[in-house]
Amino acid sequence: MRVEFELWHLVTLALTLIGMFTGLGKLLLMQFERRIDDRLGSFTEDSREWRETSRDLLILKAELAEKYVRREDYIRGQTVIEAKLDAINSELRRSYQGGKT
């Protein structure tokens, strides 16, 4: 069995194959581009959420600094107040005992 092709048959076959591969390549590239765009879109949404969360955290830090006192600072302040009350109590006792004698 012998198969014979003329030159124009081979040229047509080659052009058809090249056209098919080019079309498939373009189709694949469009799908890749669409998927990449979808992923990048989700990244921008995530970055927007991240910025909002970061901003909320900074606001919370500022509120905490204004409204709350650290435990050590509270203890230090209470110690100062108690020392002053003890000093007043000692003065009152001294003046009371001094008046009795």
The first five atom37 places (N, CA, C, CB, O) and aatype in JSON, in Angstrom:
{
  "aatype": [12, 1, 19, 6, 13, 6, 10, 17, 8, 10, 19, 16, 10, 0, 10, 16, 10, 9, 7, 12, 13, 16, 7, 10, 7, 11, 10, 10, 10, 12, 5, 13, 6, 1, 1, 9, 3, 3, 1, 10, 7, 15, 13, 16, 6, 3, 15, 1, 6, 17, 1, 6, 16, 15, 1, 3, 10, 10, 9, 10, 11, 0, 6, 10, 0, 6, 11, 18, 19, 1, 1, 6, 3, 18, 9, 1, 7, 5, 16, 19, 9, 6, 0, 11, 10, 3, 0, 9, 2, 15, 6, 10, 1, 1, 15, 18, 5, 7, 7, 11, 16],
  "atom_mask": [
    [1, 1, 1, 1, 1],
    [1, 1, 1, 1, 1],
    [1, 1, 1, 1, 1],
    [1, 1, 1, 1, 1],
    [1, 1, 1, 1, 1],
    [1, 1, 1, 1, 1],
    [1, 1, 1, 1, 1],
    [1, 1, 1, 1, 1],
    [1, 1, 1, 1, 1],
    [1, 1, 1, 1, 1],
    [1, 1, 1, 1, 1],
    [1, 1, 1, 1, 1],
    [1, 1, 1, 1, 1],
    [1, 1, 1, 1, 1],
    [1, 1, 1, 1, 1],
    [1, 1, 1, 1, 1],
    [1, 1, 1, 1, 1],
    [1, 1, 1, 1, 1],
    [1, 1, 1, 0, 1],
    [1, 1, 1, 1, 1],
    [1, 1, 1, 1, 1],
    [1, 1, 1, 1, 1],
    [1, 1, 1, 0, 1],
    [1, 1, 1, 1, 1],
    [1, 1, 1, 0, 1],
    [1, 1, 1, 1, 1],
    [1, 1, 1, 1, 1],
    [1, 1, 1, 1, 1],
    [1, 1, 1, 1, 1],
    [1, 1, 1, 1, 1],
    [1, 1, 1, 1, 1],
    [1, 1, 1, 1, 1],
    [1, 1, 1, 1, 1],
    [1, 1, 1, 1, 1],
    [1, 1, 1, 1, 1],
    [1, 1, 1, 1, 1],
    [1, 1, 1, 1, 1],
    [1, 1, 1, 1, 1],
    [1, 1, 1, 1, 1],
    [1, 1, 1, 1, 1],
    [1, 1, 1, 0, 1],
    [1, 1, 1, 1, 1],
    [1, 1, 1, 1, 1],
    [1, 1, 1, 1, 1],
    [1, 1, 1, 1, 1],
    [1, 1, 1, 1, 1],
    [1, 1, 1, 1, 1],
    [1, 1, 1, 1, 1],
    [1, 1, 1, 1, 1],
    [1, 1, 1, 1, 1],
    [1, 1, 1, 1, 1],
    [1, 1, 1, 1, 1],
    [1, 1, 1, 1, 1],
    [1, 1, 1, 1, 1],
    [1, 1, 1, 1, 1],
    [1, 1, 1, 1, 1],
    [1, 1, 1, 1, 1],
    [1, 1, 1, 1, 1],
    [1, 1, 1, 1, 1],
    [1, 1, 1, 1, 1],
    [1, 1, 1, 1, 1],
    [1, 1, 1, 1, 1],
    [1, 1, 1, 1, 1],
    [1, 1, 1, 1, 1],
    [1, 1, 1, 1, 1],
    [1, 1, 1, 1, 1],
    [1, 1, 1, 1, 1],
    [1, 1, 1, 1, 1],
    [1, 1, 1, 1, 1],
    [1, 1, 1, 1, 1],
    [1, 1, 1, 1, 1],
    [1, 1, 1, 1, 1],
    [1, 1, 1, 1, 1],
    [1, 1, 1, 1, 1],
    [1, 1, 1, 1, 1],
    [1, 1, 1, 1, 1],
    [1, 1, 1, 0, 1],
    [1, 1, 1, 1, 1],
    [1, 1, 1, 1, 1],
    [1, 1, 1, 1, 1],
    [1, 1, 1, 1, 1],
    [1, 1, 1, 1, 1],
    [1, 1, 1, 1, 1],
    [1, 1, 1, 1, 1],
    [1, 1, 1, 1, 1],
    [1, 1, 1, 1, 1],
    [1, 1, 1, 1, 1],
    [1, 1, 1, 1, 1],
    [1, 1, 1, 1, 1],
    [1, 1, 1, 1, 1],
    [1, 1, 1, 1, 1],
    [1, 1, 1, 1, 1],
    [1, 1, 1, 1, 1],
    [1, 1, 1, 1, 1],
    [1, 1, 1, 1, 1],
    [1, 1, 1, 1, 1],
    [1, 1, 1, 1, 1],
    [1, 1, 1, 0, 1],
    [1, 1, 1, 0, 1],
    [1, 1, 1, 1, 1],
    [1, 1, 1, 1, 1]
  ],
  "atom_positions": [
    [[0.84, -1.17, 0.0], [0.0, 0.0, 0.0], [0.89, 1.24, 0.0], [-0.95, -0.01, 1.21], [1.82, 1.37, 0.79]],
    [[0.57, 2.09, -0.87], [1.39, 3.26, -1.06], [0.52, 4.51, -0.97], [2.14, 3.19, -2.42], [-0.53, 4.59, -1.62]],
    [[0.97, 5.48, -0.16], [0.22, 6.72, 0.0], [1.04, 7.84, -0.62], [-0.09, 7.02, 1.5], [2.22, 7.99, -0.33]],
    [[0.4, 8.6, -1.47], [1.1, 9.69, -2.12], [0.4, 11.0, -1.77], [1.16, 9.47, -3.66], [-0.82, 11.09, -1.77]],
    [[1.21, 12.0, -1.48], [0.69, 13.33, -1.19], [1.3, 14.31, -2.17], [1.0, 13.76, 0.27], [2.47, 14.21, -2.56]],
    [[0.49, 15.24, -2.56], [1.05, 16.31, -3.37], [1.5, 17.42, -2.44], [0.01, 16.84, -4.41], [1.16, 17.42, -1.26]],
    [[2.25, 18.33, -2.96], [2.83, 19.4, -2.14], [1.74, 20.26, -1.49], [3.75, 20.28, -3.0], [1.88, 20.64, -0.33]],
    [[0.7, 20.56, -2.21], [-0.34, 21.43, -1.65], [-1.1, 20.72, -0.53], [-1.32, 21.89, -2.75], [-1.61, 21.37, 0.38]],
    [[-1.18, 19.35, -0.58], [-1.8, 18.59, 0.51], [-0.96, 18.73, 1.79], [-1.96, 17.09, 0.12], [-1.5, 18.95, 2.87]],
    [[0.34, 18.62, 1.65], [1.23, 18.72, 2.81], [1.22, 20.14, 3.39], [2.66, 18.31, 2.43], [1.24, 20.31, 4.6]],
    [[1.2, 21.13, 2.52], [1.18, 22.52, 2.99], [-0.13, 22.79, 3.73], [1.34, 23.51, 1.8], [-0.12, 23.43, 4.79]],
    [[-1.25, 22.32, 3.19], [-2.56, 22.5, 3.83], [-2.59, 21.79, 5.19], [-3.69, 21.97, 2.92], [-3.08, 22.35, 6.17]],
    [[-2.07, 20.58, 5.23], [-2.04, 19.82, 6.49], [-1.17, 20.54, 7.52], [-1.51, 18.39, 6.25], [-1.55, 20.62, 8.69]],
    [[-0.02, 21.05, 7.12], [0.87, 21.76, 8.03], [0.22, 23.04, 8.54], [2.2, 22.09, 7.34], [0.3, 23.33, 9.74]],
    [[-0.42, 23.81, 7.65], [-1.1, 25.03, 8.09], [-2.26, 24.73, 9.03], [-1.61, 25.8, 6.88], [-2.49, 25.47, 9.99]],
    [[-2.98, 23.64, 8.76], [-4.08, 23.25, 9.64], [-3.57, 22.89, 11.03], [-4.86, 22.07, 9.04], [-4.13, 23.32, 12.04]],
    [[-2.51, 22.1, 11.09], [-1.93, 21.71, 12.39], [-1.39, 22.93, 13.13], [-0.8, 20.68, 12.19], [-1.59, 23.06, 14.34]],
    [[-0.73, 23.82, 12.43], [-0.21, 25.04, 13.06], [-1.35, 25.89, 13.6], [0.64, 25.87, 12.06], [-1.26, 26.42, 14.71]],
    [[-2.44, 26.02, 12.83], [-3.6, 26.78, 13.28], [-4.25, 26.17, 14.5], [0.0, 0.0, 0.0], [-4.67, 26.88, 15.42]],
    [[-4.35, 24.82, 14.52], [-4.95, 24.14, 15.67], [-4.1, 24.36, 16.92], [-5.1, 22.63, 15.39], [-4.63, 24.68, 17.98]],
    [[-2.79, 24.18, 16.8], [-1.92, 24.37, 17.96], [-1.93, 25.81, 18.44], [-0.48, 23.94, 17.63], [-1.88, 26.07, 19.64]],
    [[-1.99, 26.75, 17.52], [-2.05, 28.17, 17.89], [-3.34, 28.47, 18.65], [-1.94, 29.07, 16.64], [-3.34, 29.17, 19.66]],
    [[-4.46, 27.93, 18.14], [-5.75, 28.13, 18.81], [-5.77, 27.52, 20.2], [0.0, 0.0, 0.0], [-6.26, 28.14, 21.15]],
    [[-5.25, 26.3, 20.33], [-5.19, 25.66, 21.65], [-4.28, 26.44, 22.6], [-4.69, 24.21, 21.52], [-4.59, 26.59, 23.78]],
    [[-3.18, 26.94, 22.09], [-2.26, 27.74, 22.91], [-2.93, 29.01, 23.41], [0.0, 0.0, 0.0], [-2.79, 29.37, 24.58]],
    [[-3.66, 29.69, 22.51], [-4.37, 30.91, 22.93], [-5.44, 30.6, 23.96], [-5.0, 31.6, 21.72], [-5.62, 31.35, 24.92]],
    [[-6.15, 29.49, 23.78], [-7.18, 29.1, 24.73], [-6.58, 28.83, 26.11], [-7.93, 27.85, 24.23], [-7.12, 29.27, 27.13]],
    [[-5.47, 28.11, 26.14], [-4.8, 27.84, 27.42], [-4.3, 29.12, 28.08], [-3.63, 26.88, 27.21], [-4.45, 29.3, 29.28]],
    [[-3.72, 30.01, 27.29], [-3.23, 31.27, 27.84], [-4.37, 32.12, 28.41], [-2.48, 32.06, 26.78], [-4.21, 32.75, 29.45]],
    [[-5.51, 32.13, 27.73], [-6.66, 32.88, 28.26], [-7.15, 32.29, 29.57], [-7.8, 32.91, 27.24], [-7.5, 33.03, 30.49]],
    [[-7.18, 30.96, 29.67], [-7.61, 30.33, 30.92], [-6.62, 30.63, 32.05], [-7.75, 28.81, 30.74], [-7.03, 30.92, 33.17]],
    [[-5.32, 30.56, 31.74], [-4.32, 30.9, 32.76], [-4.47, 32.34, 33.21], [-2.9, 30.66, 32.23], [-4.41, 32.64, 34.41]],
    [[-4.67, 33.23, 32.25], [-4.82, 34.65, 32.58], [-6.06, 34.88, 33.45], [-4.9, 35.49, 31.29], [-6.02, 35.67, 34.39]],
    [[-7.15, 34.21, 33.12], [-8.37, 34.35, 33.9], [-8.16, 33.86, 35.35], [-9.52, 33.56, 33.24], [-8.6, 34.5, 36.3]],
    [[-7.49, 32.73, 35.48], [-7.23, 32.21, 36.83], [-6.3, 33.13, 37.62], [-6.62, 30.8, 36.75], [-6.51, 33.35, 38.81]],
    [[-5.3, 33.66, 36.97], [-4.38, 34.58, 37.64], [-5.12, 35.84, 38.07], [-3.2, 34.94, 36.71], [-4.91, 36.33, 39.18]],
    [[-5.98, 36.36, 37.2], [-6.77, 37.54, 37.56], [-7.68, 37.25, 38.76], [-7.61, 38.01, 36.37], [-7.83, 38.09, 39.64]],
    [[-8.28, 36.07, 38.78], [-9.13, 35.7, 39.92], [-8.32, 35.66, 41.22], [-9.8, 34.35, 39.68], [-8.76, 36.15, 42.25]],
    [[-7.15, 35.06, 41.14], [-6.31, 34.97, 42.35], [-5.83, 36.34, 42.8], [-5.11, 34.07, 42.09], [-5.82, 36.64, 44.0]],
    [[-5.43, 37.18, 41.85], [-4.98, 38.52, 42.22], [-6.13, 39.34, 42.8], [-4.38, 39.24, 41.01], [-5.93, 40.15, 43.7]],
    [[-7.33, 39.12, 42.29], [-8.5, 39.8, 42.84], [-8.73, 39.41, 44.29], [0.0, 0.0, 0.0], [-9.07, 40.26, 45.12]],
    [[-8.54, 38.13, 44.61], [-8.71, 37.71, 45.99], [-7.6, 38.27, 46.88], [-8.74, 36.19, 46.09], [-7.83, 38.54, 48.05]],
    [[-6.39, 38.44, 46.32], [-5.31, 39.04, 47.11], [-5.61, 40.48, 47.45], [-3.98, 38.95, 46.35], [-5.35, 40.93, 48.57]],
    [[-6.16, 41.22, 46.5], [-6.48, 42.62, 46.8], [-7.59, 42.69, 47.83], [-6.89, 43.37, 45.53], [-7.58, 43.59, 48.67]],
    [[-8.57, 41.77, 47.79], [-9.6, 41.75, 48.82], [-8.99, 41.41, 50.18], [-10.71, 40.73, 48.46], [-9.33, 42.02, 51.19]],
    [[-8.08, 40.42, 50.2], [-7.42, 40.05, 51.45], [-6.6, 41.21, 51.99], [-6.53, 38.83, 51.25], [-6.6, 41.46, 53.19]],
    [[-5.89, 41.92, 51.11], [-5.07, 43.04, 51.57], [-5.96, 44.15, 52.1], [-4.16, 43.56, 50.43], [-5.58, 44.85, 53.04]],
    [[-7.14, 44.34, 51.51], [-8.07, 45.35, 52.0], [-8.55, 44.96, 53.41], [-9.28, 45.51, 51.03], [-8.61, 45.8, 54.31]],
    [[-8.9, 43.67, 53.58], [-9.31, 43.2, 54.9], [-8.16, 43.33, 55.9], [-9.78, 41.74, 54.83], [-8.38, 43.7, 57.06]],
    [[-6.94, 43.03, 55.45], [-5.78, 43.12, 56.33], [-5.57, 44.57, 56.79], [-4.53, 42.6, 55.62], [-5.28, 44.81, 57.96]],
    [[-5.72, 45.52, 55.85], [-5.55, 46.93, 56.22], [-6.62, 47.36, 57.23], [-5.62, 47.82, 54.97], [-6.32, 48.09, 58.17]],
    [[-7.86, 46.9, 57.02], [-8.93, 47.26, 57.96], [-8.65, 46.66, 59.34], [-10.29, 46.78, 57.44], [-8.84, 47.33, 60.35]],
    [[-8.21, 45.42, 59.37], [-7.9, 44.77, 60.65], [-6.74, 45.47, 61.34], [-7.58, 43.28, 60.43], [-6.77, 45.67, 62.56]],
    [[-5.74, 45.83, 60.58], [-4.59, 46.54, 61.14], [-5.01, 47.89, 61.71], [-3.51, 46.73, 60.08], [-4.57, 48.28, 62.79]],
    [[-5.86, 48.59, 60.98], [-6.35, 49.9, 61.45], [-7.17, 49.73, 62.73], [-7.22, 50.59, 60.35], [-7.03, 50.51, 63.67]],
    [[-8.03, 48.7, 62.78], [-8.82, 48.45, 63.98], [-7.93, 48.13, 65.18], [-9.8, 47.3, 63.74], [-8.2, 48.56, 66.3]],
    [[-6.86, 47.37, 64.93], [-5.93, 47.04, 66.01], [-5.24, 48.29, 66.53], [-4.9, 46.03, 65.53], [-5.06, 48.43, 67.74]],
    [[-4.83, 49.19, 65.65], [-4.19, 50.43, 66.08], [-5.16, 51.3, 66.9], [-3.68, 51.22, 64.86], [-4.76, 51.92, 67.89]],
    [[-6.43, 51.33, 66.49], [-7.43, 52.08, 67.25], [-7.6, 51.47, 68.63], [-8.79, 52.1, 66.49], [-7.69, 52.19, 69.63]],
    [[-7.65, 50.13, 68.7], [-7.78, 49.46, 69.99], [-6.59, 49.74, 70.89], [-7.94, 47.94, 69.79], [-6.76, 49.96, 72.09]],
    [[-5.39, 49.75, 70.34], [-4.2, 50.06, 71.13], [-4.28, 51.48, 71.68], [-2.94, 49.9, 70.29], [-3.91, 51.72, 72.84]],
    [[-4.74, 52.41, 70.88], [-4.86, 53.8, 71.35], [-5.9, 53.9, 72.46], [-5.24, 54.73, 70.18], [-5.68, 54.61, 73.44]],
    [[-7.02, 53.2, 72.32], [-8.05, 53.23, 73.36], [-7.55, 52.59, 74.64], [-9.32, 52.52, 72.89], [-7.83, 53.08, 75.73]],
    [[-6.82, 51.5, 74.53], [-6.3, 50.85, 75.72], [-5.34, 51.76, 76.48], [-5.59, 49.54, 75.35], [-5.36, 51.81, 77.71]],
    [[-4.52, 52.49, 75.76], [-3.58, 53.39, 76.41], [-4.3, 54.52, 77.13], [-2.6, 53.97, 75.38], [-3.83, 55.0, 78.16]],
    [[-5.45, 54.95, 76.6], [-6.18, 56.04, 77.23], [-7.01, 55.58, 78.42], [-7.08, 56.71, 76.23], [-7.1, 56.28, 79.43]],
    [[-7.63, 54.4, 78.33], [-8.65, 54.0, 79.29], [-8.15, 53.09, 80.4], [-9.75, 53.32, 78.58], [-8.76, 53.03, 81.47]],
    [[-7.08, 52.38, 80.18], [-6.65, 51.39, 81.15], [-5.27, 51.71, 81.7], [-6.65, 50.0, 80.54], [-4.44, 52.31, 81.02]],
    [[-5.05, 51.3, 82.97], [-3.78, 51.54, 83.64], [-3.12, 50.18, 83.86], [-3.97, 52.31, 85.0], [-3.78, 49.21, 84.22]],
    [[-1.84, 50.13, 83.65], [-1.13, 48.87, 83.89], [-1.14, 48.54, 85.36], [0.32, 48.95, 83.38], [-1.24, 49.42, 86.21]],
    [[-1.05, 47.29, 85.66], [-1.12, 46.81, 87.05], [-0.01, 47.42, 87.89], [-1.03, 45.28, 87.09], [-0.25, 47.84, 89.02]],
    [[1.19, 47.48, 87.33], [2.32, 48.03, 88.08], [2.11, 49.51, 88.4], [3.63, 47.84, 87.3], [2.43, 49.97, 89.49]],
    [[1.56, 50.25, 87.44], [1.3, 51.67, 87.67], [0.23, 51.87, 88.74], [0.87, 52.36, 86.37], [0.34, 52.77, 89.56]],
    [[-0.79, 51.02, 88.73], [-1.85, 51.12, 89.73], [-1.29, 50.82, 91.12], [-3.01, 50.14, 89.39], [-1.59, 51.53, 92.08]],
    [[-0.48, 49.77, 91.22], [0.12, 49.41, 92.52], [1.01, 50.54, 93.03], [0.93, 48.1, 92.41], [0.99, 50.86, 94.21]],
    [[1.79, 51.13, 92.13], [2.67, 52.23, 92.52], [1.84, 53.41, 93.03], [3.56, 52.67, 91.32], [2.18, 53.99, 94.06]],
    [[0.77, 53.75, 92.33], [-0.09, 54.86, 92.76], [-0.75, 54.57, 94.1], [0.0, 0.0, 0.0], [-0.83, 55.45, 94.95]],
    [[-1.23, 53.35, 94.28], [-1.86, 52.98, 95.55], [-0.84, 53.03, 96.69], [-2.48, 51.57, 95.45], [-1.18, 53.43, 97.8]],
    [[0.39, 52.62, 96.43], [1.43, 52.66, 97.45], [1.68, 54.09, 97.9], [2.73, 52.02, 96.93], [1.84, 54.35, 99.1]],
    [[1.73, 55.02, 96.95], [1.95, 56.43, 97.28], [0.79, 56.95, 98.13], [2.11, 57.28, 95.98], [1.0, 57.63, 99.14]],
    [[-0.44, 56.62, 97.72], [-1.61, 57.09, 98.48], [-1.61, 56.51, 99.89], [-2.92, 56.7, 97.75], [-1.87, 57.24, 100.86]],
    [[-1.31, 55.22, 100.02], [-1.29, 54.6, 101.34], [-0.19, 55.19, 102.22], [-1.11, 53.09, 101.21], [-0.39, 55.35, 103.42]],
    [[0.96, 55.51, 101.64], [2.05, 56.11, 102.41], [1.62, 57.49, 102.93], [3.33, 56.24, 101.55], [1.92, 57.84, 104.07]],
    [[0.93, 58.25, 102.1], [0.46, 59.56, 102.54], [-0.58, 59.43, 103.65], [-0.13, 60.35, 101.36], [-0.57, 60.19, 104.62]],
    [[-1.49, 58.46, 103.5], [-2.48, 58.24, 104.56], [-1.82, 57.8, 105.86], [-3.51, 57.19, 104.12], [-2.23, 58.23, 106.94]],
    [[-0.8, 56.94, 105.75], [-0.07, 56.53, 106.95], [0.62, 57.73, 107.61], [0.97, 55.44, 106.6], [0.64, 57.83, 108.84]],
    [[1.17, 58.63, 106.79], [1.83, 59.82, 107.35], [0.81, 60.71, 108.05], [2.56, 60.61, 106.23], [1.08, 61.24, 109.13]],
    [[-0.36, 60.87, 107.46], [-1.41, 61.67, 108.1], [-1.86, 61.02, 109.39], [-2.62, 61.86, 107.15], [-2.07, 61.69, 110.4]],
    [[-2.01, 59.7, 109.37], [-2.41, 58.96, 110.58], [-1.37, 59.13, 111.68], [-2.61, 57.46, 110.26], [-1.73, 59.32, 112.84]],
    [[-0.09, 59.07, 111.32], [0.97, 59.24, 112.33], [0.92, 60.64, 112.91], [2.35, 58.97, 111.71], [1.09, 60.8, 114.12]],
    [[0.71, 61.65, 112.09], [0.62, 63.04, 112.57], [-0.56, 63.2, 113.51], [0.49, 64.03, 111.39], [-0.46, 63.85, 114.56]],
    [[-1.69, 62.61, 113.13], [-2.87, 62.72, 114.0], [-2.63, 62.03, 115.33], [-4.11, 62.11, 113.31], [-3.01, 62.55, 116.38]],
    [[-2.0, 60.87, 115.31], [-1.72, 60.17, 116.57], [-0.75, 60.99, 117.44], [-1.12, 58.76, 116.3], [-0.92, 61.09, 118.65]],
    [[0.26, 61.56, 116.78], [1.23, 62.36, 117.53], [0.55, 63.58, 118.15], [2.39, 62.81, 116.63], [0.76, 63.91, 119.31]],
    [[-0.27, 64.23, 117.33], [-0.92, 65.43, 117.87], [-1.95, 65.05, 118.94], [-1.6, 66.24, 116.74], [-2.13, 65.8, 119.89]],
    [[-2.61, 63.93, 118.8], [-3.57, 63.48, 119.81], [-2.86, 63.08, 121.1], [-4.4, 62.32, 119.29], [-3.32, 63.41, 122.19]],
    [[-1.74, 62.37, 120.96], [-1.0, 61.96, 122.16], [-0.29, 63.14, 122.79], [0.02, 60.88, 121.81], [-0.12, 63.18, 124.01]],
    [[0.11, 64.09, 122.0], [0.77, 65.27, 122.53], [-0.2, 66.13, 123.32], [0.0, 0.0, 0.0], [0.21, 66.77, 124.29]],
    [[-1.46, 66.15, 122.95], [-2.46, 66.94, 123.66], [-2.87, 66.29, 124.97], [0.0, 0.0, 0.0], [-3.34, 67.0, 125.85]],
    [[-2.71, 64.99, 125.15], [-3.1, 64.28, 126.36], [-2.1, 64.51, 127.48], [-3.23, 62.8, 126.07], [-2.5, 64.6, 128.64]],
    [[-0.86, 64.61, 127.18], [0.11, 64.7, 128.25], [0.35, 66.05, 128.77], [1.35, 64.19, 127.82], [1.16, 66.23, 129.68]]
  ]
}
